[in-house]
């Protein structure tokens, strides 16, 4: 049984180490959007390259995060965590030194592999190290400090882009890793799961990532209407079908499909797809709109987006408590409607927009909606499966949210007619931004209707409860438990 106490020196070192590791990945996911216009100008890249700068990372992270948790259970959680930290840092260095968009995109895909190793490992280390009496508080602190990192991300990214340059958005990860890895090796005890199998679902992970990559390519490059696009779409669908077959027939599947036998679990994940597709598309386009159309600096744009994360940090725990009293369905129905209203209010954000009159009201309404729905969404996912599979359920839900976001980033420019040079032209980008916000709002309304018609009023009394009470990420729901369990 783990016996490290939170108040001990070792306990504080473990907490610091895991926060540093998870913050690297969380910072990167929030910082890069703010840097996109400058990256595009410096590397003479089109809109498709900017989409891939975001999505190359998400493809490998979403496709491999469940496998990353399983590797930690089998070979040692600290060992895989440190490997992930160093891998992430090396890929970040390559991103920072990238001479062109092609190298940057490839490096971002490598970053996602590192993120898939370190993200589940940081939480697993806490759960495997701390005494049961302290574990809940340790997880809460880990989640809260990670949320602070997410809040700092857009501000820090904007400051770096306007000052030292966008390359430092990535290079900053190198000193963090050089601090984090030695701390882990010195202060964090090694742990593994004796029940972990020796076989890994590598084929399933590869097929899942390939399906996401091929379908994303088809969506991003669809404007060309070429044979390559058509073949990519067909190959992507084939890879997705093969993934389902492998997961159904495999002895040790990465994502056991019988978890979807729970109608409630399936329904909540469909709500997740709707909600996080809208969020992914919004934060990708909003950072560009504020810089390209409104004319703000990267720092101003990054700072402008802070209210949503701050509201999440301040109120997510209370939202979870409310869901426990009222049941999740009401909040999962109302929350997406608030978010949809916030995105409709973003239609006011155009040339000469005022922060106080136009941008802030939209972000506050959006933030209230996010606060309202995220905590009960996580609770519903955990309540939909047996307690022993709570970690797996959370990992699947987290991966689904990431996949939804990357599909939205790929599809929205296509659906709204954005050309390759749209981000260089304020009128062209503004013309497409409004329809994109309406599409996101429509997807959120669909999620609200789905939640109202499918989510149970109250979960069973003996189901697993969320440990991450405070949450600050706007792009993914929190991980709970060991995602490989």
Secondary structure, DSSP 8 states (H G I E B T S, - for coil): ---B-TTSHHHHHHHHHHHHHHHHHHHHHHHHHHHHHHHHHHTT--HHHHHHHHHHHHHHHHHHHHHHHHHHHHH-HHHHHHHHHHHHHHHHHHHHH-SSHHHHHHHHHHHHHHHHHHHHHHHHHHHHHB-HHHHHHHHHHHHHHHHHHHHHHHHHHHHHHHTT-THHHHHHHHHHHHHHHHHHHHHS-----TT--S---HHHHHHHHHHHHHHHHHHHTGGG--HHHHHHHHHHHHHHHHHHHHHHH-TT-SS-GGGGGSHHHHHHHHHHHHHHHHHHHHHHHHHHIIIIIS---HHHHHHHTHHHHHHHHHHHHHHHHHHHHH-HHHHHHHHHHHHHHHHHHGGG--TT--IIIIIHHHHHHHHHHHHHHHHHHHHHHHHTS-GGGHHHHHHHHHHHHHHHHHHHHHHHHHHTT--TTGGG-HHHHHHHHHHHHHHHHHHHHHHHHHHHHHS-SS--TTS---S------SSS----S-TT-
